[in-house]
Amino acid sequence: MPDVTKTTPAEAAAETPVVTMKPADGREAGGARSLWSDAWRDLRRRPLFVISALLILLVLLVSAFPGLFTSTDPGSGDLQKHFLGSPNLGHFFQEDWFGYDRQGRSIYARVVYGARNSVMVGVGVTLLVTFFGGLVGMLAGYFGGFWDSLLSRITDVFFGIPFLLGAMVVLNAFTDRNVWVITGALAFLGWTQIARVMRGAVITTKHADYVMAAKALGAGTKRILFRHVLPNAVAPVIVVATIALGTYIVAESTLSYLGLGFGSDAVSWGADISDATQDIRNNPHTLIFPAGMLSITVLAFIMLGDAVREALDPKLR
């Protein structure tokens, strides 16, 4: 009789090779990504995000280092060059290819240097309203009760003030309107939307299981707010702030157009648009270039905000 050796189920399982399944994207099994890493992975595949990010990077580079793009003084005028020249692609690599305005100033140099003030105001206002509005909304949404009623009513009062009209009233009280004054005036009235968005996100987040577990384990209020609630509620705030940045740039340009923004010595897209409207029929290029740069910049931030919103919202994927 042949010697037949029986194998137990345990021994058979031990001898069976183990096959490890990996996801299609190369991650190890069980290595789940966070919301931010997943959103970044999705953003890199979106042409809308890539194009808007490149445009914003270019605008930031121009505003930070205008001397790299032109050596012409934007405030230096020569009346002999009064409306001299017009846009000419043959002079694309020359600094006068935009032509000159009524005071003989280089339109190209003024467009380049005008980016600095407009972008500084937009970024500064966005940072201030995100910090203050986010703080107010987080406290109101998390604590609720009396604090929610108090902070919400204060937010409603500021929300009822027309944004541009209120900024005009505030800025009219200042004779020297520099970057800090304009930024402070716009931030003083523009934080309400961020506060409402943050409040709603915090109210939704504070009832999550991981927040309840942190409370049950004895975590303090500060740790719960900044370790558990804020990271999971800040996504919609980032989207709103990104889109609002373009709005604040438009607000600064509008105030400068109305003569309530930067002074006459400062270079601003809004001030140049205001000057160009006087000659729009005979010299439309004096208006097209500053207005075009303003539109492209605002559009880039809106496109970036839309891309970020779609990446952070699972329902839109």
Secondary structure, 3 states (H helix, E strand, C coil): CCCCCCCCHHHHHHHCCCCCCCCCCCCCCCCCCCHHHHHHHHHCCCHHHHHHHHHHHHHHHHHHCHHHCCCCCCCCCCHHHCCCCCCCHHHCCCCCCCCECCCCCEHHHHHHHHHHHHHHHHHHHHHHHHHHHHHHHHHHHHHCHHHHHHHHHHHHHHHCCCHHHHHHHHHCCCCCCCHHHHHHHHHHHHCHHHHHHHHHHHHHHCCCHHHHHHHHCCCCHHHHHHHHHHHHHCHHHHHHHHHHHHHHHHHHHHHHHCCCCCCCCCCCHHHHHHHHHHHCCCCCHHHHHHHHHHHHHHHHHHHHHHHHHHHHCHHHC
